[in-house]
Amino acid sequence: MSYCFNITCPKPYNPDGSKFCQTCGAKLLLKQRYRAIQILGQGGMGRTFLAVDDDRLQAKCAIKQFLPMPEIQGNSQAMAKATQLFEQEARQLLQLGEQHPQIPALLAYFEEDKCLYLVQQLIPGQNLGQELAKQGPFSESQILDILKNLLPVLEFIHQQQVIHRDIKPENILRRSPDGQLVLIDFGVSKQVRGTSLGNTGTRTGTQGYAPVEQIRGGKAFPASDIYSLGVTCIELLTGATLDDLFDPIENRWVWRPYLRRLGTDVSESLSAVLDKMLQDSLKERYQSAAAVQKDLKYQPYTGLAPAPRTTVRPAATPNHHPAEPQNWQCLQTLTGHTEAVLSLAISPNGRILASGSADKTIHLWQVLESRVNPEPIHILKGHTAPVSALAMSPDGRILVSGSEDKTIKLWQIGTGFLLRTLTEHTGSVFALAISPDGRILASGSGDGTIKIWQLSGVKILHTLTNHSKSVLAIAISANGGILASGSEDKTVKIWQLGNSEPSFQGEITSHSQPVCALAFNPQQTILASASFDKTIQIWDVDAHSRLGNPKTHSIRFDCLAFSPDGKTIATGCEDKSIKLWDLEKGSLLRTLRGHTGAVSAVVFSPNGQTLFSAAGDKTIKIWRLVG
């Protein structure tokens, strides 16, 4: 079905394959590629269509058609301003959407038949206004989740000198299937420069959500968006109209008494934060999203004090005791890749599994309560060589892939959309790691370097050149303060991370062959290293000592992972098996068999009850701890 773009067409629906409207004769393809399917919405400035892009295998997208109301078209000054705002939205999406996964990306902006069109990434899901109508008032935990999701987005756009100016439930989408919130409709956003954040501009925003300085004076500040987000939160908490929540006589919000009349309430800490977001006085309101996050205790990690520079050396061997057996069963095998599966990553909420393969593709799988959907939700294509490394951002929104084609690609998990390709390495990219606060990406390459990237904005901060051969493994500690790198040069090097340049702390030189895998214990600065010398060594990085004797095997270890509680290490072996080790006792818990190829990647689910393994047999196996 094709929908005619001509607003005066009496019968806009047309059969598939039509190039011209059968009723009015208008073209049905914009730029000979974009075809509307149905109207998603209509307002005073135009219409929004669900559409497909014939040049991208009919990938779905959203098209905004600039079509102001007749009273605006009849006023040259108003029309000029409306046109400016429409073009401004395109510029904002171009600037912001490419850099942040919670803002739609601009796909195209053009004029055709004397009408302006904006094509943007389609975000599947419902807005928060629709959710409120469907489920009723939100709980405190849901509001906290909204703040945790959106405040970093506001901090980002404000750092780019952009004020949204129209935050409300209808402009916040919950993207399916990953559930992340996306900020939409930058049609009245304002680009500001330097210290001109408060310059007078157009009076815009939605009555009730916009603060007094925006409605009366046409001025907008970061604090103006904070106010609008606060109003959004109290509306979602109460389910009431804004008129019911504001006392015009006392000139204040009365949302909490309203809640109490409903027989419910929120914590004092959340109430205090919301009240400060809603202050009528600009000076008494939060001035930044970071300030709100601080009061909500979502502070980013700032790094540890530097440790003394030293070489890590082996320590005495502790006593070992027999370990309790663990009952792991293979519940499912995923097929779909056409070559060996080389890498795995799991989202922080455990709902999305990513697999990278020698077939040059990445598959995204939906993890359900008792199984994994056997059909990938996305197949990501773009690499021209095997995908050797994967990493997911802590918020579960960005997937980073490294390949033997020497590139790193950033993907939006919810949509499968390619955000960025990085080409700065001159050798294969074998290893990736993202810091727990999501700010830093580290990549290790066959060119012998480690590159430290700022993930937001994606720029190189540092290049580390201490290894003499290929960097095969990278890990970052749970507190974000330590980076470890393993290399074909047989060493593990330790770096202190902080706000300045990484500080080299020392190296581990006890492996006799290349170091192919590294992992930090999630609870401590305990580091496990695997090598082609057929050993796994465990190190206390803070104490600069090895814990126990190396774990040895007749066949080499190719990969390893810690369980979330830090008590178990899973290792993938060249002999097609997976071995589970008790960290404290230093003993083998269990050997899992089932793969018919060397095991190349292992990863635990966040709750530790499921283990995912990938192998050269082109499959992924799902193991569950039972009994």
C-alpha positions in Angstrom: 0.0 0.0 0.0 1.2 3.5 -0.9 -0.1 6.8 0.5 -0.3 9.9 -1.6 1.6 13.0 -0.2 -0.9 15.4 -1.8 -3.0 16.8 1.1 -6.0 17.5 -1.2 -6.2 14.0 -2.6 -9.6 12.6 -1.8 -8.5 8.9 -2.1 -4.8 8.8 -1.0 -4.4 5.0 -0.7 -2.9 3.2 -3.7 -1.9 -0.4 -4.5 1.6 -1.6 -4.0 3.9 -0.9 -6.9 2.2 2.3 -8.0 4.5 5.1 -9.0 1.7 7.7 -9.3 -1.5 8.3 -7.4 -4.4 6.7 -9.2 -6.7 9.5 -8.0 -4.8 12.7 -8.4 -1.7 11.7 -10.4 0.8 12.9 -7.8 4.2 11.1 -7.5 4.2 8.4 -4.8 8.0 8.2 -4.5 10.0 11.1 -3.0 13.6 11.3 -4.4 12.6 8.2 -6.3 13.1 6.1 -3.1 10.8 7.1 -0.2 7.3 5.7 -0.2 4.6 6.6 2.4 2.5 3.8 3.8 0.3 5.6 6.3 -0.1 8.7 8.4 1.4 8.6 11.9 0.3 12.0 13.0 -0.8 15.5 11.9 -0.3 18.9 13.5 -0.2 22.6 12.8 3.1 22.3 11.0 2.5 19.3 8.9 2.2 15.5 8.7 4.3 12.6 9.8 4.2 9.4 7.7 5.3 5.8 8.2 7.4 5.1 5.1 9.8 2.7 3.5 13.1 3.4 1.7 13.2 1.4 -1.6 17.0 2.0 -1.8 17.5 0.3 1.5 15.5 -2.9 1.0 12.3 -1.2 2.1 13.7 -0.3 5.5 11.1 1.6 7.5 11.6 5.3 8.3 9.6 8.3 9.3 8.9 11.2 6.9 7.9 14.7 8.1 6.1 16.8 5.5 6.3 20.6 6.2 2.7 21.8 5.7 1.8 24.7 8.0 -1.8 25.7 8.7 -3.3 28.2 6.2 -3.1 31.1 8.7 0.6 30.6 8.9 1.0 30.3 5.2 -0.9 33.6 4.8 1.6 35.4 7.1 5.0 35.9 5.5 6.7 36.5 8.8 5.1 33.5 10.5 5.8 31.3 7.4 9.5 32.3 7.4 9.8 31.5 11.1 8.0 28.1 10.6 10.3 27.2 7.7 13.3 28.2 9.9 12.1 25.9 12.7 11.6 23.0 10.3 15.1 23.3 8.9 16.4 23.8 12.4 15.0 20.4 13.4 16.8 18.8 10.5 20.1 20.4 11.6 19.6 19.3 15.2 18.9 15.7 14.2 22.0 15.8 12.0 24.1 17.1 14.8 22.7 15.0 17.7 21.3 11.9 16.2 24.6 10.6 14.8 26.2 11.0 18.2 23.6 9.7 20.6 21.4 6.5 20.4 18.5 8.1 22.2 18.0 10.7 19.6 16.6 9.8 16.1 19.1 10.1 13.3 18.5 12.3 10.3 18.4 10.2 7.1 17.6 13.0 4.5 16.3 16.6 4.2 15.2 17.9 0.8 12.6 20.0 -1.1 10.4 18.4 -3.7 7.5 19.9 -5.6 7.9 23.1 -3.5 7.4 21.2 -0.3 10.0 20.4 2.4 10.6 16.9 3.7 12.6 15.5 6.6 13.3 11.8 6.7 14.4 10.4 10.0 15.1 7.1 11.7 11.8 5.3 12.7 11.7 4.6 16.5 9.3 1.7 17.1 7.3 1.9 20.4 4.9 4.0 22.4 5.3 7.4 23.9 5.0 7.9 27.7 1.6 9.6 27.2 0.3 6.5 25.5 1.7 4.4 28.3 0.0 6.5 30.9 -3.3 6.2 29.2 -2.9 2.4 29.0 -1.4 1.5 32.4 -2.3 4.4 34.7 0.0 6.3 37.0 3.6 5.3 37.1 5.4 4.0 40.2 8.3 5.7 42.0 10.7 3.1 40.5 9.4 3.8 37.0 9.9 7.5 37.5 13.5 6.9 38.8 14.1 4.8 35.7 12.9 7.6 33.5 15.2 10.1 35.2 18.1 7.7 35.0 17.5 7.2 31.2 16.8 10.8 30.2 19.0 13.0 32.4 22.2 11.8 30.5 20.4 12.6 27.2 19.7 16.1 28.4 23.2 16.5 29.7 24.5 15.5 26.2 22.3 17.9 24.2 23.1 20.8 26.6 26.8 20.1 26.2 26.1 20.5 22.4 24.6 23.9 23.2 21.1 22.7 22.4 17.9 23.3 24.5 15.0 21.0 23.6 12.3 23.4 24.8 9.4 21.0 24.4 9.9 18.0 26.8 6.6 16.3 27.6 5.3 12.7 27.7 4.3 12.7 24.0 7.9 13.6 23.0 9.5 10.7 24.9 9.3 7.3 23.2 10.0 3.9 24.8 11.8 2.0 22.1 11.0 -1.6 21.5 12.4 -4.2 22.0 15.1 -2.8 24.3 12.8 -0.5 26.4 15.2 2.5 26.2 13.7 6.0 26.1 14.2 8.2 23.1 13.8 12.0 23.0 12.0 13.1 19.9 10.6 16.3 18.2 13.4 18.8 18.1 11.2 21.1 16.0 11.3 24.0 18.6 14.7 23.2 20.0 17.2 26.1 20.2 20.8 26.2 19.2 22.8 28.5 21.5 26.4 29.6 21.5 28.8 30.1 24.3 27.3 32.2 27.1 24.2 33.2 25.1 22.1 30.5 26.7 19.6 33.0 28.0 19.2 35.1 24.8 15.7 36.1 24.0 14.1 34.0 21.2 10.7 32.7 20.1 8.1 31.9 22.7 7.8 28.2 22.3 7.0 25.1 24.2 3.8 23.5 25.4 1.7 25.4 27.9 1.9 23.8 31.3 5.2 22.0 30.7 7.3 25.1 29.7 8.7 27.3 32.6 7.9 31.0 33.0 11.1 32.3 31.4 10.3 30.3 28.2 6.6 31.2 27.9 6.8 34.9 28.9 10.3 35.9 27.9 11.2 33.5 25.1 14.4 32.6 26.9 15.6 29.0 27.3 18.3 27.5 29.6 19.3 24.0 30.5 17.2 24.5 33.6 14.2 25.1 31.4 14.4 21.5 30.1 14.9 20.3 33.7 11.6 22.0 34.6 9.7 20.4 31.7 11.1 17.0 32.7 9.9 17.6 36.2 6.4 18.4 35.1 6.4 15.3 32.9 7.4 13.2 36.0 4.6 14.5 38.2 2.0 14.0 35.5 3.1 10.4 35.0 3.2 9.9 38.8 -0.3 11.1 39.4 -2.1 10.5 36.1 -3.8 13.9 36.6 -4.2 16.9 34.3 -1.6 19.7 34.9 -4.5 22.0 35.9 -5.3 19.7 38.8 -1.7 19.7 39.9 -1.1 23.4 40.0 -2.6 25.9 42.5 -2.8 29.3 40.7 -3.7 31.1 44.0 -0.6 29.9 45.8 1.4 29.8 42.5 2.9 26.3 43.2 2.6 22.7 42.2 0.5 20.6 44.6 1.3 17.2 43.1 2.3 15.6 46.4 -1.0 16.4 48.2 -2.8 15.1 45.2 -0.8 11.8 45.5 -1.7 11.5 49.1 -5.4 12.0 48.4 -5.1 9.0 46.1 -3.7 7.0 49.0 -0.1 6.8 47.8 3.2 8.8 48.1 6.8 8.8 47.1 10.1 8.9 49.1 11.3 12.2 50.6 14.4 12.0 48.5 12.5 11.8 45.2 10.1 14.4 46.3 12.9 16.8 47.1 14.5 16.3 43.7 11.2 16.8 41.8 10.3 19.9 43.9 13.7 21.5 43.0 13.2 20.6 39.3 9.8 22.4 39.5 11.0 25.6 41.1 9.4 28.6 39.4 12.5 30.7 40.2 15.2 29.9 37.7 17.9 30.6 40.3 16.4 28.1 42.8 16.0 25.3 40.1 18.6 22.7 39.2 21.0 24.4 36.7 22.1 21.2 34.9 21.1 17.5 34.4 24.4 16.5 36.1 23.2 18.3 39.3 20.0 16.3 39.3 21.9 13.1 38.7 24.2 13.9 41.6 21.2 14.3 44.0 19.8 11.0 42.7 23.2 9.5 43.3 23.9 8.5 39.7 27.5 9.8 40.0 30.0 8.7 37.4 33.2 7.0 38.5 36.1 9.4 38.7 39.0 7.0 39.0 41.3 5.7 41.7 44.4 7.3 43.2 47.4 6.0 41.3 49.0 2.9 42.6 52.8 2.5 42.9 54.5 1.5 39.7 55.6 -2.1 39.9 56.0 -5.4 38.1 53.4 -7.9 39.2 55.2 -11.1 40.5 54.0 -14.5 41.5 53.0 -15.1 45.2 52.7 -18.1 47.4 50.2 -20.8 46.6 47.1 -21.0 48.9 45.6 -24.3 50.1 42.9 -25.8 47.9 39.9 -27.9 48.8 37.5 -30.1 46.8 34.8 -28.0 45.1 31.0 -28.5 45.0 29.8 -29.8 41.6 27.5 -27.6 39.6 24.7 -29.0 37.4 24.7 -27.2 34.1 22.6 -28.4 31.2 22.5 -27.3 27.6 19.0 -26.2 27.0 19.2 -24.7 23.5 21.5 -24.4 20.5 21.3 -21.3 18.2 22.1 -21.7 14.5 22.1 -19.0 11.8 25.7 -18.0 11.3 27.4 -19.6 8.3 30.9 -19.5 9.7 32.6 -19.8 13.1 31.1 -17.7 15.9 34.0 -15.7 17.3 32.6 -13.2 19.9 29.7 -12.7 22.2 28.2 -9.9 24.3 25.2 -9.7 26.6 23.2 -6.6 27.5 23.2 -5.4 31.1 19.5 -6.4 31.6 20.2 -9.8 30.0 17.6 -9.4 27.3 19.8 -9.1 24.2 22.6 -11.4 23.2 25.0 -10.3 20.4 27.2 -12.7 18.4 29.9 -11.9 15.9 31.1 -14.4 13.3 33.7 -15.1 10.7 30.8 -14.8 8.2 31.3 -11.0 8.7 27.8 -10.5 10.4 26.5 -9.8 13.9 23.3 -11.4 15.1 21.2 -9.8 17.8 19.1 -12.4 19.7 16.2 -11.7 22.1 16.7 -13.6 25.4 13.4 -14.6 26.9 12.5 -16.0 30.4 13.3 -19.7 29.6 14.9 -19.6 26.2 16.3 -17.4 23.4 14.2 -16.5 20.4 15.7 -18.7 17.7 15.3 -16.0 15.0 17.6 -13.0 15.3 15.9 -9.7 15.8 18.6 -8.0 13.8 21.4 -9.2 11.5 24.0 -6.4 11.3 26.0 -6.3 8.1 28.8 -3.9 7.2 32.1 -5.5 8.2 34.1 -7.0 5.3 36.1 -9.5 7.4 35.4 -11.7 10.5 33.9 -9.9 13.6 36.4 -10.7 16.3 35.3 -8.6 19.2 32.0 -7.2 20.7 31.2 -4.9 23.6 28.0 -3.4 24.9 27.6 -0.1 26.6 26.4 -0.3 30.3 23.1 1.3 29.4 22.5 -1.5 26.8 21.9 1.0 23.9 25.2 0.8 22.0 26.9 -2.3 20.5 30.6 -1.9 19.5 32.1 -4.4 17.1 35.7 -4.9 16.1 36.8 -6.7 12.9 39.7 -8.1 11.1 38.8 -5.4 8.4 40.6 -3.0 10.8 37.5 -1.1 11.6 35.3 -0.5 14.7 31.6 0.0 14.2 29.0 1.4 16.6 25.5 0.1 16.3 22.2 1.2 17.9 20.9 -2.0 19.5 17.2 -1.2 19.5 17.1 -0.6 15.7 20.2 -2.2 14.4 21.2 1.1 12.8 24.9 1.7 12.1 25.9 4.9 13.9 29.6 5.2 13.2 32.6 3.5 11.6 36.1 4.1 13.1 39.1 3.5 10.8 42.0 4.7 12.9 43.6 1.3 13.6 46.0 0.0 10.9 45.6 -3.7 11.9 42.8 -6.1 12.8 40.8 -5.1 15.9 40.9 -8.1 18.2 39.7 -6.7 21.5 37.2 -4.2 22.9 36.2 -3.1 26.4 33.8 -0.3 27.7 34.3 1.3 31.1 31.5 0.7 33.7 30.4 4.4 33.4 30.1 4.1 29.7 32.4 7.0 28.9 35.5 5.1 27.7 36.0 2.6 24.9 39.3 0.7 24.7 40.3 -1.1 21.6 43.3 -3.5 21.0 44.7 -4.2 17.5 47.0 -6.1 15.4 48.9 -2.9 14.9 50.2 -3.3 18.5 48.4 -0.3 19.9 45.6 0.3 22.4 43.3 3.2 21.6 41.3 4.9 24.3 38.2 6.6 22.9 35.6 8.9 24.4 32.4 6.9 23.6 30.1 10.0 23.6 31.1 11.9 20.5 33.6 9.1 19.6 37.0 10.7 19.6 40.5 9.3 20.4 41.8 10.4 23.8 45.0 8.4 23.9 47.0 5.8 22.0 49.1 3.4 24.1 52.1 1.8 22.3 53.8 -0.2 25.0 53.2 -3.6 23.4 55.6 -4.9 20.8 53.1 -7.1 19.0 49.4 -7.5 18.4 47.0 -6.7 21.3 44.7 -9.7 21.6 42.8 -9.0 24.8 41.6 -6.0 26.9 39.7 -5.8 30.2 38.6 -2.9 32.5 38.1 -3.4 36.2 34.6 -3.2 37.7 35.5 0.2 39.4 36.7 1.5 36.1 40.1 2.4 37.5 42.3 -0.3 35.9 42.9 -1.3 32.3 44.7 -4.6 31.5 45.9 -5.6 28.0 47.2 -9.0 26.8 49.4 -9.4 23.8 51.1 -11.7 21.3 54.3 -10.4 23.0 53.4 -12.8 25.9 52.8 -10.0 28.4 49.9 -8.5 30.3 50.3 -4.7 30.9 48.4 -2.8 33.6 47.3 0.8 33.3 45.7 3.2 35.8 42.7 5.0 34.3 41.5 8.4 35.5 40.8 11.9 34.3 44.2 12.3 32.7 46.4 10.2 30.5 46.5 6.5 31.5 49.4 5.7 33.8 51.4 2.5 33.1 51.6 0.5 36.3 53.6 -2.6 35.4 53.4 -5.9 33.6 52.9 -9.6 34.0 55.6 -11.6 32.3 55.0 -15.1 33.5 53.2 -16.4 30.4 55.4 -18.2 27.9 53.1 -17.8 24.9 50.7 -15.0 23.6 48.0 -13.9 26.1 44.7 -14.4 24.3 42.0 -13.5 27.0 41.6 -11.4 30.1 38.8 -10.8 32.6 38.4 -8.9 35.8 36.4 -10.3 38.8 33.2 -8.1 39.0 33.7 -7.7 42.8 37.4 -7.0 43.1 40.6 -6.2 41.2 41.2 -9.8 40.6 42.5 -10.4 37.0 42.4 -13.7 35.1 44.6 -14.2 32.1 44.6 -17.0 29.6 47.4 -17.9 27.2 48.3 -20.1 24.3 50.8 -21.7 26.9 47.7 -23.7 28.1 47.5 -21.9 31.5 45.2 -19.6 33.2 46.8 -17.3 35.8 44.9 -15.4 38.6 46.3 -12.1 39.8 45.4 -9.7 42.6 46.3 -6.5 40.8 46.1 -4.2 43.9 48.4 -6.5 45.8 50.6 -7.1 42.8 50.6 -10.9 43.3 49.5 -14.1 41.7 46.9 -16.1 43.5 47.7 -19.9 43.5 49.3 -22.0 40.8 48.3 -21.5 37.1 45.4 -23.7 35.9 46.8 -26.0 33.3 45.3 -28.0 30.5 46.6 -30.3 27.8 44.8 -28.2 25.2 45.0 -24.4 25.1 42.4 -22.0 26.6 40.9 -19.5 24.0 38.5 -17.4 26.2 37.3 -16.9 29.7 34.7 -15.1 31.7 33.9 -14.5 35.4 30.4 -15.2 36.8 28.6 -12.1 38.1 29.3 -13.1 41.8 33.0 -13.5 41.0 33.2 -17.0 42.4 33.4 -19.0 39.1 35.5 -18.7 36.0 34.3 -20.2 32.7 36.9 -21.1 30.1 36.5 -22.1 26.5 39.0 -24.6 25.2 40.5 -25.7 21.9 39.3 -29.2 22.6 35.6 -28.1 22.2 34.9 -28.1 25.9 34.0 -25.5 28.5 35.5 -25.7 32.0 34.1 -24.1 35.1 36.6 -23.3 37.9 36.0 -22.4 41.6 38.1 -19.2 42.1 38.5 -19.5 45.8 39.4 -23.2 45.9 41.3 -23.2 42.7 39.6 -26.5 41.6 37.7 -27.6 38.5 33.9 -27.6 39.1 32.6 -29.1 35.9 33.4 -29.7 32.2 30.7 -29.0 29.7 30.7 -30.7 26.3 28.5 -30.4 23.3 30.2 -28.2 20.8 31.9 -29.8 17.8 34.4 -27.0 17.3 36.8 -25.0 19.4 35.0 -22.8 21.9 35.9 -19.2 21.1 33.7 -17.1 23.4 31.8 -17.5 26.8 29.7 -15.0 28.7 27.4 -15.3 31.7 23.9 -13.7 32.0 23.7 -10.9 34.5 22.0 -13.1 37.1 24.6 -15.9 36.7 22.1 -18.6 36.0 22.8 -18.9 32.2 26.0 -19.3 30.3 26.3 -18.6 26.6 29.1 -20.2 24.6 30.2 -19.8 20.9 32.3 -22.0 18.8 33.9 -22.9 15.5 31.0 -25.2 14.8 28.9 -22.0 13.8 26.6 -22.4 16.8 25.8 -20.7 20.1 24.8 -22.9 23.1 22.7 -21.8 26.1 23.6 -23.6 29.3 21.4 -23.2 32.4 22.3 -23.9 36.0 19.7 -26.3 37.4 18.9 -27.9 40.7 
